[in-house]
Amino acid sequence: MRNNPHIYEINLMTWLNELSARQGCKVSLSQVPASQWENIKRMGMDAVWLMGMWERSPASENEARKSEGLIKECEKVLPDFQIADLGGSPYAVRSYSPDPQFGDANDLEALKKTLNDMGLDLILDFVPNHTACDHHWVQEHPEYYINSSPGPSRTCPNGFFKAESTHGPFCIAHGKDPYFPPWTDTAQLNYMKRDTQEAMKDVLQSVSELCDGLRCDMAMLVLNKVFAKTWGQYVTGLEDLQEFWPYAINSIRDIRANFTFIAESYWGLGKQLLEAGFNYSYDKDFYDALVSSDVERLKNQLSKPLPDQQRLLRFLENHDEPRAMDALGRDRIKVAMVIHATVPGARLWHHGQFEARRMRVPVQLRRAPEEPLDKDILEFSAILLQQTDIPIFHEGLWQMFAVDGWLDNQSCRNLLAWGLRYRKERIVIAVNLSNMPSQGRIRFPHNWFDAAGDLKMIDLIKGEKYSARVQDVETQGLYVGLEPWDFHFFCIYFS
């Protein structure tokens, strides 16, 4: 993929059901019209992440249908919700084969070729921390999991479930992270067992043959220190065993040097995962700063060294977070999208985001609600994606600019600005991340324009035009005045 790639996440289950409803017949992977993929490529995407490809678990489905909280959430999302609308979680994987509802391995192989021929990479999920409770390893290899023998009353401790294996009855832990209750539809793998690491490395190698990259769910949970914090009381040998990720990733890179690894990561552990071999890690701080309109926090994120920023995956929404339109509102959505599309790093977009959908769909729900199309946001998204699908946004040199003000007007603190240089091309972005009109002067580095005479600025999104002398801008700065939540998206021309 090119630098600062655009990645499009699709909830495969709900999307195929949408297509099926639209066409009046069941649509599987092999029956998706080519025009659907062509439209995604035309939007400027570099990769498609098909979330939820793998076989769903009947045990996970049963857990979902017993969850009162989940049922209430689904009733809010779907006015005509029925219990049959709930399936297993895509993150309680029963096997790393395509779910039969979608097709088979041959269909997936054909789809990968179709996407690759269009210039699109295929990204799929890998869930390292746990499996579904009815994964075949539970019966055949209970030693791969955090386990214990049932007590005298043949019961299991809280957070464990009883499993019958070929070796007799076992109590196996549900998957969890150290801060929240367990996921009761999952079985926790034991990464302090060499055999478990070997088995998961083999799964990773097998899955890597079916796609161009993997988004690794909660990747930090299998780091030795995190695993020790969560499961130290149940395991030994914590300091004797290698870290899983460098070992597993290197085994893939020996075969597929350009394979992409994306880490879902939190708690400040992204850097460690990048050092372990991941191409990208989640930048949740960027998301939180935008949602809270915290200018200083966002400025700190964008002031990090450029090579570090280019390895972050940034987003305004995904299947775990509220819809961007719901979290940001109409006032802030456009400026947030401009920021997201023009800063360094991989840019994750989510199916339904460009149409301004507002309902976050639980991952166990088989279908999504119908929502009205927001033509204004759809048209804005198309223009923004078109403008950022040019070389300067992927090959250009990105740089943050200082913005200053006056003694009697410090509204400049609400403004952020940056620019890109590529050959003779120059782009300048300025944003007001506040609810008040703000003014300031953008200060450019010496010789950033690398030109003399007059310059013309055309806002590629809004069509506004301005002019100035290069010498004046270099010595005095570029004056900008922006209304609340407004932006400039300037292309610079010289004469």
NUSEKOL-194169 format. One record per residue (C-alpha): residue number from 1; residue in one letter; chain; y, z, x. Coordinates in steps of 0.2 Angstrom, whole numbers, plus 5000, padded with zeros to 4 digits. Example, Ala and Ser with C-alpha at 12.3 -4.5 7.8 and 13.67 -1.06 7.14 Angstrom:
DOVEX  i  aa  ch  Y  Z  X
DOVEX  1  A  A  4978  5039  5062
DOVEX  2  S  A  4995  5036  5068
//
This chain:
DOVEX  i  aa  ch  Y  Z  X
DOVEX  1  M  A  5000  5000  5000
DOVEX  2  R  A  5018  4997  5005
DOVEX  3  N  A  5029  5012  5010
DOVEX  4  N  A  5036  5022  4995
DOVEX  5  P  A  5023  5015  4984
DOVEX  6  H  A  5024  5015  4965
DOVEX  7  I  A  5008  5022  4957
DOVEX  8  Y  A  5005  5021  4938
DOVEX  9  E  A  4994  5035  4930
DOVEX  10  I  A  4984  5030  4915
DOVEX  11  N  A  4974  5043  4904
DOVEX  12  L  A  4959  5031  4903
DOVEX  13  M  A  4951  5039  4887
DOVEX  14  T  A  4967  5039  4876
DOVEX  15  W  A  4972  5022  4883
DOVEX  16  L  A  4956  5013  4879
DOVEX  17  N  A  4956  5021  4862
DOVEX  18  E  A  4974  5014  4860
DOVEX  19  L  A  4969  4997  4865
DOVEX  20  S  A  4954  4998  4853
DOVEX  21  A  A  4964  5003  4838
DOVEX  22  R  A  4976  4989  4842
DOVEX  23  Q  A  4963  4976  4843
DOVEX  24  G  A  4952  4982  4829
DOVEX  25  C  A  4936  4984  4840
DOVEX  26  K  A  4930  4995  4854
DOVEX  27  V  A  4938  4990  4871
DOVEX  28  S  A  4928  4995  4887
DOVEX  29  L  A  4933  4993  4905
DOVEX  30  S  A  4927  4975  4906
DOVEX  31  Q  A  4936  4970  4890
DOVEX  32  V  A  4953  4976  4894
DOVEX  33  P  A  4964  4960  4893
DOVEX  34  A  A  4970  4954  4910
DOVEX  35  S  A  4988  4954  4903
DOVEX  36  Q  A  4987  4973  4903
DOVEX  37  W  A  4985  4973  4922
DOVEX  38  E  A  4997  4959  4925
DOVEX  39  N  A  5010  4969  4915
DOVEX  40  I  A  5007  4984  4926
DOVEX  41  K  A  5009  4973  4942
DOVEX  42  R  A  5025  4965  4935
DOVEX  43  M  A  5033  4982  4933
DOVEX  44  G  A  5032  4984  4952
DOVEX  45  M  A  5017  4995  4953
DOVEX  46  D  A  5007  4996  4969
DOVEX  47  A  A  4992  5005  4962
DOVEX  48  V  A  4984  5011  4946
DOVEX  49  W  A  4977  5029  4944
DOVEX  50  L  A  4964  5028  4930
DOVEX  51  M  A  4963  5047  4926
DOVEX  52  G  A  4946  5053  4919
DOVEX  53  M  A  4934  5039  4924
DOVEX  54  W  A  4919  5050  4927
DOVEX  55  E  A  4905  5055  4916
DOVEX  56  R  A  4911  5069  4903
DOVEX  57  S  A  4901  5084  4901
DOVEX  58  P  A  4893  5089  4884
DOVEX  59  A  A  4894  5107  4889
DOVEX  60  S  A  4913  5105  4893
DOVEX  61  E  A  4915  5097  4876
DOVEX  62  N  A  4906  5112  4868
DOVEX  63  E  A  4918  5124  4877
DOVEX  64  A  A  4933  5114  4871
DOVEX  65  R  A  4928  5114  4853
DOVEX  66  K  A  4926  5133  4854
DOVEX  67  S  A  4943  5136  4861
DOVEX  68  E  A  4955  5142  4848
DOVEX  69  G  A  4970  5140  4859
DOVEX  70  L  A  4966  5122  4863
DOVEX  71  I  A  4962  5118  4845
DOVEX  72  K  A  4980  5124  4840
DOVEX  73  E  A  4988  5114  4854
DOVEX  74  C  A  4979  5098  4848
DOVEX  75  E  A  4984  5101  4830
DOVEX  76  K  A  5002  5101  4836
DOVEX  77  V  A  4999  5085  4845
DOVEX  78  L  A  4989  5076  4832
DOVEX  79  P  A  4994  5079  4813
DOVEX  80  D  A  4977  5072  4808
DOVEX  81  F  A  4967  5081  4821
DOVEX  82  Q  A  4948  5083  4819
DOVEX  83  I  A  4936  5093  4830
DOVEX  84  A  A  4928  5077  4834
DOVEX  85  D  A  4944  5072  4843
DOVEX  86  L  A  4939  5084  4857
DOVEX  87  G  A  4928  5079  4871
DOVEX  88  G  A  4924  5086  4888
DOVEX  89  S  A  4937  5089  4902
DOVEX  90  P  A  4939  5074  4914
DOVEX  91  Y  A  4939  5088  4928
DOVEX  92  A  A  4922  5095  4923
DOVEX  93  V  A  4913  5081  4930
DOVEX  94  R  A  4895  5079  4926
DOVEX  95  S  A  4892  5065  4938
DOVEX  96  Y  A  4902  5053  4948
DOVEX  97  S  A  4897  5038  4937
DOVEX  98  P  A  4909  5029  4925
DOVEX  99  D  A  4907  5038  4908
DOVEX  100  P  A  4896  5027  4897
DOVEX  101  Q  A  4910  5025  4884
DOVEX  102  F  A  4920  5015  4897
DOVEX  103  G  A  4906  5005  4905
DOVEX  104  D  A  4895  5006  4921
DOVEX  105  A  A  4896  5004  4940
DOVEX  106  N  A  4896  4985  4939
DOVEX  107  D  A  4911  4985  4927
DOVEX  108  L  A  4920  4997  4938
DOVEX  109  E  A  4916  4986  4953
DOVEX  110  A  A  4923  4970  4944
DOVEX  111  L  A  4938  4980  4939
DOVEX  112  K  A  4942  4984  4957
DOVEX  113  K  A  4941  4966  4962
DOVEX  114  T  A  4952  4961  4947
DOVEX  115  L  A  4965  4973  4952
DOVEX  116  N  A  4964  4970  4971
DOVEX  117  D  A  4966  4951  4968
DOVEX  118  M  A  4982  4955  4959
DOVEX  119  G  A  4988  4966  4973
DOVEX  120  L  A  4985  4982  4965
DOVEX  121  D  A  4975  4997  4972
DOVEX  122  L  A  4963  5007  4961
DOVEX  123  I  A  4965  5026  4962
DOVEX  124  L  A  4952  5037  4955
DOVEX  125  D  A  4949  5056  4953
DOVEX  126  F  A  4939  5067  4965
DOVEX  127  V  A  4936  5086  4960
DOVEX  128  P  A  4931  5095  4975
DOVEX  129  N  A  4931  5113  4969
DOVEX  130  H  A  4919  5113  4955
DOVEX  131  T  A  4907  5103  4944
DOVEX  132  A  A  4903  5104  4926
DOVEX  133  C  A  4891  5117  4921
DOVEX  134  D  A  4878  5104  4916
DOVEX  135  H  A  4879  5095  4933
DOVEX  136  H  A  4861  5091  4939
DOVEX  137  W  A  4864  5102  4955
DOVEX  138  V  A  4865  5117  4944
DOVEX  139  Q  A  4846  5116  4941
DOVEX  140  E  A  4841  5107  4957
DOVEX  141  H  A  4853  5115  4970
DOVEX  142  P  A  4860  5132  4964
DOVEX  143  E  A  4862  5137  4982
DOVEX  144  Y  A  4877  5124  4982
DOVEX  145  Y  A  4887  5136  4971
DOVEX  146  I  A  4894  5154  4971
DOVEX  147  N  A  4879  5163  4963
DOVEX  148  S  A  4869  5179  4961
DOVEX  149  S  A  4854  5185  4953
DOVEX  150  P  A  4855  5192  4935
DOVEX  151  G  A  4856  5211  4934
DOVEX  152  P  A  4843  5222  4927
DOVEX  153  S  A  4848  5218  4909
DOVEX  154  R  A  4847  5199  4914
DOVEX  155  T  A  4866  5198  4911
DOVEX  156  C  A  4879  5190  4922
DOVEX  157  P  A  4895  5197  4928
DOVEX  158  N  A  4912  5192  4920
DOVEX  159  G  A  4917  5174  4926
DOVEX  160  F  A  4898  5169  4929
DOVEX  161  F  A  4886  5160  4918
DOVEX  162  K  A  4867  5161  4917
DOVEX  163  A  A  4858  5145  4923
DOVEX  164  E  A  4840  5141  4923
DOVEX  165  S  A  4836  5132  4939
DOVEX  166  T  A  4820  5125  4947
DOVEX  167  H  A  4821  5141  4958
DOVEX  168  G  A  4822  5153  4943
DOVEX  169  P  A  4837  5160  4934
DOVEX  170  F  A  4854  5162  4942
DOVEX  171  C  A  4871  5168  4938
DOVEX  172  I  A  4883  5155  4944
DOVEX  173  A  A  4902  5157  4945
DOVEX  174  H  A  4914  5147  4935
DOVEX  175  G  A  4927  5138  4945
DOVEX  176  K  A  4944  5146  4947
DOVEX  177  D  A  4959  5148  4958
DOVEX  178  P  A  4965  5165  4964
DOVEX  179  Y  A  4979  5167  4952
DOVEX  180  F  A  4972  5162  4935
DOVEX  181  P  A  4956  5166  4924
DOVEX  182  P  A  4941  5154  4927
DOVEX  183  W  A  4939  5137  4920
DOVEX  184  T  A  4924  5141  4909
DOVEX  185  D  A  4917  5123  4908
DOVEX  186  T  A  4915  5122  4927
DOVEX  187  A  A  4903  5129  4940
DOVEX  188  Q  A  4911  5134  4957
DOVEX  189  L  A  4905  5126  4973
DOVEX  190  N  A  4902  5137  4988
DOVEX  191  Y  A  4911  5128  5003
DOVEX  192  M  A  4905  5142  5015
DOVEX  193  K  A  4888  5133  5014
DOVEX  194  R  A  4886  5119  5026
DOVEX  195  D  A  4874  5111  5014
DOVEX  196  T  A  4887  5111  5000
DOVEX  197  Q  A  4900  5103  5012
DOVEX  198  E  A  4887  5089  5017
DOVEX  199  A  A  4883  5086  4999
DOVEX  200  M  A  4901  5084  4993
DOVEX  201  K  A  4905  5073  5009
DOVEX  202  D  A  4891  5062  5003
DOVEX  203  V  A  4898  5061  4985
DOVEX  204  L  A  4915  5057  4993
DOVEX  205  Q  A  4908  5043  5003
DOVEX  206  S  A  4899  5036  4988
DOVEX  207  V  A  4914  5037  4977
DOVEX  208  S  A  4925  5029  4990
DOVEX  209  E  A  4915  5013  4989
DOVEX  210  L  A  4921  5011  4971
DOVEX  211  C  A  4940  5012  4973
DOVEX  212  D  A  4955  5011  4986
DOVEX  213  G  A  4960  5029  4985
DOVEX  214  L  A  4957  5046  4977
DOVEX  215  R  A  4968  5059  4969
DOVEX  216  C  A  4960  5075  4974
DOVEX  217  D  A  4961  5088  4961
DOVEX  218  M  A  4968  5106  4967
DOVEX  219  A  A  4964  5100  4984
DOVEX  220  M  A  4970  5117  4992
DOVEX  221  L  A  4957  5127  4984
DOVEX  222  V  A  4944  5122  4997
DOVEX  223  L  A  4954  5126  5012
DOVEX  224  N  A  4945  5140  5021
DOVEX  225  K  A  4959  5153  5019
DOVEX  226  V  A  4962  5150  5000
DOVEX  227  F  A  4943  5150  4997
DOVEX  228  A  A  4942  5166  5006
DOVEX  229  K  A  4955  5174  4995
DOVEX  230  T  A  4947  5168  4980
DOVEX  231  W  A  4928  5171  4984
DOVEX  232  G  A  4928  5182  5000
DOVEX  233  Q  A  4918  5196  4991
DOVEX  234  Y  A  4904  5184  4987
DOVEX  235  V  A  4902  5174  5003
DOVEX  236  T  A  4900  5177  5022
DOVEX  237  G  A  4903  5166  5037
DOVEX  238  L  A  4921  5162  5032
DOVEX  239  E  A  4927  5160  5050
DOVEX  240  D  A  4911  5151  5057
DOVEX  241  L  A  4912  5135  5046
DOVEX  242  Q  A  4923  5120  5048
DOVEX  243  E  A  4937  5115  5036
DOVEX  244  F  A  4930  5103  5024
DOVEX  245  W  A  4944  5091  5022
DOVEX  246  P  A  4947  5084  5040
DOVEX  247  Y  A  4928  5083  5042
DOVEX  248  A  A  4926  5073  5025
DOVEX  249  I  A  4941  5062  5027
DOVEX  250  N  A  4937  5057  5045
DOVEX  251  S  A  4920  5052  5039
DOVEX  252  I  A  4928  5040  5026
DOVEX  253  R  A  4941  5034  5038
DOVEX  254  D  A  4928  5029  5051
DOVEX  255  I  A  4922  5016  5037
DOVEX  256  R  A  4938  5013  5027
DOVEX  257  A  A  4953  5015  5038
DOVEX  258  N  A  4966  5011  5025
DOVEX  259  F  A  4958  5022  5011
DOVEX  260  T  A  4971  5033  5002
DOVEX  261  F  A  4969  5051  5000
DOVEX  262  I  A  4982  5060  4988
DOVEX  263  A  A  4981  5079  4987
DOVEX  264  E  A  4986  5089  4971
DOVEX  265  S  A  4993  5104  4980
DOVEX  266  Y  A  5004  5119  4977
DOVEX  267  W  A  5009  5136  4985
DOVEX  268  G  A  5017  5127  5000
DOVEX  269  L  A  5000  5121  5007
DOVEX  270  G  A  5004  5102  5006
DOVEX  271  K  A  5008  5102  5025
DOVEX  272  Q  A  4991  5109  5029
DOVEX  273  L  A  4983  5096  5019
DOVEX  274  L  A  4993  5082  5026
DOVEX  275  E  A  4988  5088  5043
DOVEX  276  A  A  4970  5088  5037
DOVEX  277  G  A  4971  5069  5034
DOVEX  278  F  A  4979  5066  5017
DOVEX  279  N  A  4991  5052  5015
DOVEX  280  Y  A  5001  5061  5002
DOVEX  281  S  A  5003  5078  4994
DOVEX  282  Y  A  5011  5083  4978
DOVEX  283  D  A  5030  5088  4979
DOVEX  284  K  A  5031  5101  4965
DOVEX  285  D  A  5048  5108  4972
DOVEX  286  F  A  5056  5091  4969
DOVEX  287  Y  A  5050  5091  4951
DOVEX  288  D  A  5056  5109  4948
DOVEX  289  A  A  5073  5106  4956
DOVEX  290  L  A  5076  5091  4944
DOVEX  291  V  A  5070  5100  4929
DOVEX  292  S  A  5081  5115  4932
DOVEX  293  S  A  5095  5103  4938
DOVEX  294  D  A  5096  5114  4954
DOVEX  295  V  A  5107  5103  4966
DOVEX  296  E  A  5105  5114  4981
DOVEX  297  R  A  5086  5115  4979
DOVEX  298  L  A  5085  5096  4977
DOVEX  299  K  A  5097  5094  4992
DOVEX  300  N  A  5085  5104  5003
DOVEX  301  Q  A  5070  5094  4998
DOVEX  302  L  A  5080  5078  5002
DOVEX  303  S  A  5086  5084  5018
DOVEX  304  K  A  5069  5086  5026
DOVEX  305  P  A  5064  5074  5040
DOVEX  306  L  A  5061  5057  5033
DOVEX  307  P  A  5043  5055  5040
DOVEX  308  D  A  5039  5071  5030
DOVEX  309  Q  A  5047  5065  5014
DOVEX  310  Q  A  5038  5048  5015
DOVEX  311  R  A  5021  5058  5014
DOVEX  312  L  A  5025  5067  4998
DOVEX  313  L  A  5020  5061  4980
DOVEX  314  R  A  5035  5064  4968
DOVEX  315  F  A  5035  5063  4949
DOVEX  316  L  A  5044  5067  4934
DOVEX  317  E  A  5029  5069  4923
DOVEX  318  N  A  5010  5068  4924
DOVEX  319  H  A  4995  5074  4913
DOVEX  320  D  A  4998  5092  4918
DOVEX  321  E  A  5017  5093  4915
DOVEX  322  P  A  5027  5091  4900
DOVEX  323  R  A  5033  5073  4896
DOVEX  324  A  A  5049  5069  4906
DOVEX  325  M  A  5059  5065  4890
DOVEX  326  D  A  5054  5082  4883
DOVEX  327  A  A  5058  5092  4899
DOVEX  328  L  A  5074  5083  4903
DOVEX  329  G  A  5081  5077  4887
DOVEX  330  R  A  5091  5061  4884
DOVEX  331  D  A  5106  5067  4893
DOVEX  332  R  A  5097  5069  4910
DOVEX  333  I  A  5082  5057  4909
DOVEX  334  K  A  5091  5041  4917
DOVEX  335  V  A  5099  5050  4931
DOVEX  336  A  A  5082  5059  4935
DOVEX  337  M  A  5073  5042  4935
DOVEX  338  V  A  5086  5034  4947
DOVEX  339  I  A  5083  5049  4959
DOVEX  340  H  A  5065  5047  4957
DOVEX  341  A  A  5064  5029  4960
DOVEX  342  T  A  5076  5028  4975
DOVEX  343  V  A  5071  5043  4986
DOVEX  344  P  A  5057  5042  4999
DOVEX  345  G  A  5039  5046  4996
DOVEX  346  A  A  5025  5039  4984
DOVEX  347  R  A  5033  5038  4966
DOVEX  348  L  A  5021  5043  4952
DOVEX  349  W  A  5024  5036  4935
DOVEX  350  H  A  5014  5040  4919
DOVEX  351  H  A  5008  5029  4905
DOVEX  352  G  A  5020  5032  4890
DOVEX  353  Q  A  5034  5038  4901
DOVEX  354  F  A  5044  5021  4900
DOVEX  355  E  A  5043  5022  4881
DOVEX  356  A  A  5050  5039  4882
DOVEX  357  R  A  5035  5048  4874
DOVEX  358  R  A  5037  5066  4871
DOVEX  359  M  A  5020  5073  4867
DOVEX  360  R  A  5009  5080  4882
DOVEX  361  V  A  4991  5076  4877
DOVEX  362  P  A  4978  5089  4883
DOVEX  363  V  A  4965  5080  4894
DOVEX  364  Q  A  4951  5085  4882
DOVEX  365  L  A  4959  5075  4868
DOVEX  366  R  A  4951  5058  4865
DOVEX  367  R  A  4966  5050  4857
DOVEX  368  A  A  4985  5051  4858
DOVEX  369  P  A  4998  5052  4844
DOVEX  370  E  A  5008  5037  4839
DOVEX  371  E  A  5026  5039  4844
DOVEX  372  P  A  5041  5028  4841
DOVEX  373  L  A  5046  5016  4855
DOVEX  374  D  A  5063  5020  4863
DOVEX  375  K  A  5070  5003  4867
DOVEX  376  D  A  5084  5010  4877
DOVEX  377  I  A  5073  5019  4889
DOVEX  378  L  A  5061  5005  4890
DOVEX  379  E  A  5074  4992  4894
DOVEX  380  F  A  5082  5004  4907
DOVEX  381  S  A  5065  5007  4915
DOVEX  382  A  A  5062  4989  4916
DOVEX  383  I  A  5079  4986  4925
DOVEX  384  L  A  5076  5001  4937
DOVEX  385  L  A  5059  4996  4942
DOVEX  386  Q  A  5064  4978  4945
DOVEX  387  Q  A  5079  4983  4956
DOVEX  388  T  A  5067  4995  4966
DOVEX  389  D  A  5054  4982  4968
DOVEX  390  I  A  5063  4974  4983
DOVEX  391  P  A  5060  4976  5001
DOVEX  392  I  A  5075  4987  5005
DOVEX  393  F  A  5067  5001  4994
DOVEX  394  H  A  5051  5000  5004
DOVEX  395  E  A  5055  4994  5021
DOVEX  396  G  A  5074  5000  5023
DOVEX  397  L  A  5080  5015  5032
DOVEX  398  W  A  5084  5029  5020
DOVEX  399  Q  A  5098  5041  5024
DOVEX  400  M  A  5106  5056  5015
DOVEX  401  F  A  5125  5057  5015
DOVEX  402  A  A  5137  5071  5015
DOVEX  403  V  A  5149  5073  5000
DOVEX  404  D  A  5164  5083  5001
DOVEX  405  G  A  5179  5087  4990
DOVEX  406  W  A  5196  5096  4991
DOVEX  407  L  A  5202  5114  4991
DOVEX  408  D  A  5207  5113  4973
DOVEX  409  N  A  5191  5103  4967
DOVEX  410  Q  A  5174  5108  4973
DOVEX  411  S  A  5165  5099  4959
DOVEX  412  C  A  5158  5088  4974
DOVEX  413  R  A  5144  5102  4975
DOVEX  414  N  A  5137  5094  4959
DOVEX  415  L  A  5135  5077  4968
DOVEX  416  L  A  5122  5070  4979
DOVEX  417  A  A  5122  5053  4988
DOVEX  418  W  A  5110  5043  4999
DOVEX  419  G  A  5109  5025  5005
DOVEX  420  L  A  5097  5012  5012
DOVEX  421  R  A  5099  4999  5026
DOVEX  422  Y  A  5088  4984  5028
DOVEX  423  R  A  5094  4969  5038
DOVEX  424  K  A  5111  4965  5031
DOVEX  425  E  A  5108  4973  5014
DOVEX  426  R  A  5115  4990  5010
DOVEX  427  I  A  5112  5001  4994
DOVEX  428  V  A  5121  5017  4990
DOVEX  429  I  A  5115  5029  4977
DOVEX  430  A  A  5127  5043  4970
DOVEX  431  V  A  5121  5055  4956
DOVEX  432  N  A  5130  5069  4947
DOVEX  433  L  A  5116  5082  4943
DOVEX  434  S  A  5127  5093  4932
DOVEX  435  N  A  5135  5094  4914
DOVEX  436  M  A  5153  5093  4920
DOVEX  437  P  A  5163  5078  4927
DOVEX  438  S  A  5162  5079  4946
DOVEX  439  Q  A  5172  5070  4960
DOVEX  440  G  A  5170  5069  4978
DOVEX  441  R  A  5170  5058  4994
DOVEX  442  I  A  5154  5051  5001
DOVEX  443  R  A  5154  5052  5020
DOVEX  444  F  A  5145  5038  5030
DOVEX  445  P  A  5138  5039  5047
DOVEX  446  H  A  5147  5029  5061
DOVEX  447  N  A  5144  5010  5059
DOVEX  448  W  A  5133  5013  5044
DOVEX  449  F  A  5140  4997  5036
DOVEX  450  D  A  5139  4987  5053
DOVEX  451  A  A  5153  4976  5046
DOVEX  452  A  A  5172  4975  5044
DOVEX  453  G  A  5184  4968  5031
DOVEX  454  D  A  5182  4970  5013
DOVEX  455  L  A  5167  4977  5004
DOVEX  456  K  A  5162  4974  4985
DOVEX  457  M  A  5151  4986  4976
DOVEX  458  I  A  5141  4981  4961
DOVEX  459  D  A  5131  4993  4951
DOVEX  460  L  A  5115  4985  4949
DOVEX  461  I  A  5110  4995  4933
DOVEX  462  K  A  5127  4996  4924
DOVEX  463  G  A  5136  4980  4930
DOVEX  464  E  A  5152  4989  4936
DOVEX  465  K  A  5161  4982  4950
DOVEX  466  Y  A  5172  4990  4963
DOVEX  467  S  A  5180  4985  4980
DOVEX  468  A  A  5187  4993  4995
DOVEX  469  R  A  5191  4991  5014
DOVEX  470  V  A  5177  4995  5026
DOVEX  471  Q  A  5189  5004  5038
DOVEX  472  D  A  5196  5015  5023
DOVEX  473  V  A  5178  5020  5018
DOVEX  474  E  A  5173  5024  5035
DOVEX  475  T  A  5188  5035  5039
DOVEX  476  Q  A  5192  5042  5022
DOVEX  477  G  A  5175  5042  5013
DOVEX  478  L  A  5170  5033  4997
DOVEX  479  Y  A  5178  5041  4982
DOVEX  480  V  A  5166  5043  4967
DOVEX  481  G  A  5170  5051  4950
DOVEX  482  L  A  5155  5053  4939
DOVEX  483  E  A  5153  5059  4921
DOVEX  484  P  A  5140  5073  4917
DOVEX  485  W  A  5122  5067  4922
DOVEX  486  D  A  5129  5050  4928
DOVEX  487  F  A  5125  5039  4943
DOVEX  488  H  A  5130  5024  4953
DOVEX  489  F  A  5117  5012  4960
DOVEX  490  F  A  5128  5001  4971
DOVEX  491  C  A  5123  4986  4981
DOVEX  492  I  A  5136  4982  4994
DOVEX  493  Y  A  5142  4965  4998
DOVEX  494  F  A  5154  4961  5013
DOVEX  495  S  A  5168  4948  5014
//
